[in-house]
Amino acid sequence: MKAYTINRYSKEDKLQLTEVPQPVAKENEVLIQVHSASINQLDAKLKSGEFKLLMPYKFPLILGHDVAGNITSIGSKVSRFKMGDEVFARPADFRIGTFAEYIAVKENDVALKPKNISMEQAASIPLVALTVWQAFVEKAELKKGQKVFIQAGSGGVGTIAIQLAKHLGATVATTTSANNFDLVKGLGADIVIDYKTQDFEPILKDYDLVLNSQDEKTLEKSLRILKSGGKVISTSGPPDMAFANKIRLSWFMKSIIFFLSKKVRKQAKKLNIDYSFLFMQTNGKQLSEIEKLIEAEVIHPVVDKVFLFEQINEAISYVSSGHAKGKVIVKVK
C-alpha cells in the first residue's frame, strides 16, 4: 500500500511517498481503509523530534493521528463492528499511521462514524474532541454556571471546546484574531478577545477553568485570572508528575519533568490553583459519546481545507503556519 513516511526527525524534511506492506488486523483489531485523515500540530511536533525523549518512535514512521474510513477486515475477537462499517478513530500512541491507504486499529479505540457528517468532517474530530472531552468531562468535571477560558478558539481544539463547554452550560471566553470573531461567536463564545491587540488578563476575572494551549507566559497569566480553587488544564505543557507516572517514564525522565514543571506548580500552589497536564488518551467509548453529540447537532465539525493525498506536505505546512481555522483534512481514498 502507499503511505507517507519519515526516516528521521527533522523540521525541514518532507514526508516521502513509499510502498509499505499492508497491515493485517490482529484478533482484537479492525483494518480500516482510510478515506480521510486530519493533520494535527502533534504530527508536526513528532516530525521535528519535540517528543523523541517521551515517545521514542522507530523509523521509518508513518504519521497521522485521526482516521475516517471503512472496515475491510476484522479480527477473530472483534464483536462491535462488521465488514463495511463506516468508522472513525484516533489510533493509540505507537500505533499511529493514518497517512496511508490502510491502518489496523484496536477495536476499543474505534467508534461508528456519525451518520450526519461526511468522511472528511469525521476525520477532523477524534483527537481534538477526545482532548476536550477528557479536559472538561473527566478532569475538570465542568458544570453549568461555571466560567471557562479557552485559548485559541478558532483552532482545532478550540472550535470543539467552545461547543462542548456551552453544551455543559458554561460561560465561555476565548482568544482569536479579529478575522475569526464571527466564527467563534457562532460556535457559542460569550466573550471574544483579539489576542493581537488585547491582553486577556485585565478583562477576565474569577474564572473556574482555563484550557491552556499556548506558551509559558500565557500560562502564567492564565493562573492569575482563576478564582481560588480554580483549575488550569494544559495541553501544551509543561508535563506534570501524574503524566510521567501514567506513561511509566524512567526515573531520569521523571526527574526532568519534575524540574520542568516546578515553576508552574509553585505558582499554582501559591494561588491555590490546581494545575494539570493533559496528554489525550485513545478511547472508543468516549468517541461514541461524541458521535451522539454530533448526530444531535450539539457539536459541528469545523473544517478549514481539504487537501488531496499527494498534497500532504502542503497540508502540513499550512497547519504549521498557524492560520488554520478548525481542522485541515487529507483525502486519501
Secondary structure as UniProt FT lines:
FT   STRAND          2..6
FT   STRAND          16..19
FT   TURN            27..28
FT   STRAND          29..39
FT   HELIX           41..48
FT   TURN            49..54
FT   STRAND          61..62
FT   STRAND          67..74
FT   TURN            76..77
FT   TURN            83..84
FT   STRAND          86..89
FT   TURN            93..94
FT   STRAND          102..106
FT   HELIX           107..109
FT   STRAND          110..112
FT   TURN            115..116
FT   HELIX           119..123
FT   HELIX           126..133
FT   HELIX           134..139
FT   TURN            144..145
FT   STRAND          147..150
FT   TURN            153..154
FT   HELIX           156..167
FT   TURN            168..169
FT   STRAND          171..176
FT   HELIX           178..180
FT   HELIX           181..187
FT   STRAND          191..194
FT   TURN            195..197
FT   HELIX           200..203
FT   STRAND          207..212
FT   HELIX           216..224
FT   STRAND          226..234
FT   HELIX           241..246
FT   TURN            247..248
FT   HELIX           251..260
FT   HELIX           262..270
FT   TURN            271..272
FT   STRAND          274..277
FT   HELIX           284..295
FT   TURN            296..297
FT   STRAND          303..308
FT   HELIX           309..311
FT   HELIX           312..320
FT   TURN            321..322
FT   STRAND          327..331
//
